[in-house]
């Protein structure tokens, strides 16, 4: 059984059993980075949403967080909130489900910790392609080939 530290601790104990050589701890920031990497590997995810504290120097905020990831811990396990920007045209529920599964699998495989909840917040959509056919000097010109005869 995996023991998890309470919310006030910065590190998480990976094994409840007393190991011969000592204990293994993992930092909160490392878990958030694993969740961030797991999210970015999902097809359809363009980027992670920037949090307001990402714009301040660490010396001012004293907060080290992975971009777009918030980790909370309770007695049942780890709860993640991830904020993502998706490519326009993807099926949002499918991508959100894939993000949830990717985070749960990666955290279980790499740390053995239980992820009980992954909330996916869609912060925006970005187009896959830009419209390069518009020319600023000819916005109002008519293309005679496209008009019906």
PLY file of the C-alpha trace (Angstrom):
ply
format ascii 1.0
element vertex 149
property float x
property float y
property float z
element edge 148
property int vertex1
property int vertex2
end_header
0.00 0.00 0.00
1.31 3.44 -0.96
1.28 6.12 1.70
0.72 9.67 0.58
1.77 12.76 2.49
-0.81 15.32 3.55
-1.39 18.53 1.64
1.01 20.61 3.72
4.03 18.40 2.97
6.15 19.25 -0.05
7.25 15.65 -0.62
5.34 12.41 -1.06
6.49 9.11 0.42
6.49 6.45 -2.28
6.40 3.36 -0.08
4.88 2.78 3.34
7.13 -0.19 4.04
10.39 0.53 5.81
13.12 -0.06 3.25
16.52 -1.33 4.24
18.40 1.53 2.56
15.96 4.33 3.50
12.83 5.92 2.17
12.04 7.35 -1.24
10.37 10.74 -1.43
9.18 12.63 -4.49
8.61 16.38 -4.62
5.22 17.90 -5.42
6.78 19.77 -8.33
8.07 16.49 -9.81
4.54 15.01 -9.73
3.17 18.11 -11.43
5.86 17.86 -14.12
4.94 14.21 -14.74
1.29 15.24 -15.15
2.31 18.06 -17.48
4.41 15.74 -19.66
1.62 13.14 -19.71
-0.82 15.81 -20.88
1.41 17.16 -23.62
1.89 13.69 -25.14
-1.85 13.40 -25.89
-2.81 14.05 -29.53
-4.89 17.21 -29.85
-3.22 19.11 -27.01
-1.56 22.28 -28.34
-0.20 23.66 -25.05
-0.70 24.03 -21.34
-2.49 27.12 -20.08
-0.26 29.63 -18.33
-1.14 30.42 -14.72
-0.91 33.96 -13.41
1.95 33.08 -11.05
4.04 31.83 -13.99
4.64 35.49 -14.93
6.21 36.43 -11.57
9.75 35.59 -10.54
9.92 32.70 -8.08
11.55 34.97 -5.52
8.33 37.04 -5.36
5.82 34.21 -5.21
7.80 31.37 -3.59
5.66 29.02 -5.70
7.16 26.40 -7.99
4.40 24.91 -10.12
4.34 23.14 -13.44
2.66 25.25 -16.08
-1.08 24.51 -16.25
-1.11 21.89 -13.47
-2.44 22.12 -9.93
-2.00 19.20 -7.52
-4.11 18.63 -4.44
-3.90 15.67 -2.08
-6.58 14.09 0.11
-6.99 10.81 1.99
-8.11 8.99 -1.18
-5.24 10.02 -3.42
-4.00 12.74 -5.70
-6.30 15.20 -7.48
-5.03 17.10 -10.51
-6.49 20.12 -12.26
-4.97 20.66 -15.69
-5.66 23.60 -17.98
-4.99 22.99 -21.65
-5.26 24.63 -25.03
-6.48 22.23 -27.72
-6.21 22.20 -31.49
-9.41 23.33 -33.16
-11.39 20.43 -34.63
-10.55 17.75 -32.06
-13.32 15.90 -30.25
-13.06 17.58 -26.84
-14.50 14.75 -24.69
-12.17 12.19 -26.31
-9.09 14.36 -25.78
-10.09 15.15 -22.18
-10.56 11.43 -21.46
-7.18 10.65 -23.05
-5.55 13.30 -20.83
-7.12 11.78 -17.73
-5.97 8.28 -18.65
-2.47 9.44 -19.57
-1.95 11.23 -16.25
-3.29 8.29 -14.21
-1.15 5.76 -16.08
2.07 7.80 -16.01
1.80 8.60 -12.29
1.00 4.96 -11.44
3.83 3.63 -13.61
6.48 6.10 -12.44
5.61 6.52 -8.76
3.00 3.96 -7.73
0.82 6.78 -6.35
-2.95 6.70 -6.83
-4.58 9.44 -8.88
-8.24 9.62 -7.92
-9.35 12.60 -9.98
-8.16 14.52 -13.03
-10.15 17.63 -13.89
-9.47 18.92 -17.40
-10.14 22.60 -18.06
-10.20 23.64 -21.71
-8.72 27.14 -21.66
-8.80 27.69 -25.41
-8.57 26.39 -28.93
-5.99 27.17 -31.59
-6.44 26.62 -35.32
-4.25 24.00 -36.94
-3.75 26.08 -40.07
-3.67 29.77 -40.73
-5.52 31.22 -43.67
-2.68 32.28 -45.97
-4.97 32.97 -48.93
-5.97 36.45 -47.74
-3.88 39.32 -49.02
-4.25 42.60 -47.12
-3.99 44.68 -50.32
-6.81 42.74 -52.04
-9.38 42.06 -49.31
-12.30 43.46 -51.31
-11.36 42.23 -54.80
-13.80 39.79 -56.37
-12.55 36.51 -57.71
-14.51 36.08 -60.94
-13.69 32.38 -61.13
-15.64 31.72 -57.91
-18.74 33.72 -58.81
-21.62 31.80 -60.42
-22.34 32.63 -64.06
0 1
1 2
2 3
3 4
4 5
5 6
6 7
7 8
8 9
9 10
10 11
11 12
12 13
13 14
14 15
15 16
16 17
17 18
18 19
19 20
20 21
21 22
22 23
23 24
24 25
25 26
26 27
27 28
28 29
29 30
30 31
31 32
32 33
33 34
34 35
35 36
36 37
37 38
38 39
39 40
40 41
41 42
42 43
43 44
44 45
45 46
46 47
47 48
48 49
49 50
50 51
51 52
52 53
53 54
54 55
55 56
56 57
57 58
58 59
59 60
60 61
61 62
62 63
63 64
64 65
65 66
66 67
67 68
68 69
69 70
70 71
71 72
72 73
73 74
74 75
75 76
76 77
77 78
78 79
79 80
80 81
81 82
82 83
83 84
84 85
85 86
86 87
87 88
88 89
89 90
90 91
91 92
92 93
93 94
94 95
95 96
96 97
97 98
98 99
99 100
100 101
101 102
102 103
103 104
104 105
105 106
106 107
107 108
108 109
109 110
110 111
111 112
112 113
113 114
114 115
115 116
116 117
117 118
118 119
119 120
120 121
121 122
122 123
123 124
124 125
125 126
126 127
127 128
128 129
129 130
130 131
131 132
132 133
133 134
134 135
135 136
136 137
137 138
138 139
139 140
140 141
141 142
142 143
143 144
144 145
145 146
146 147
147 148
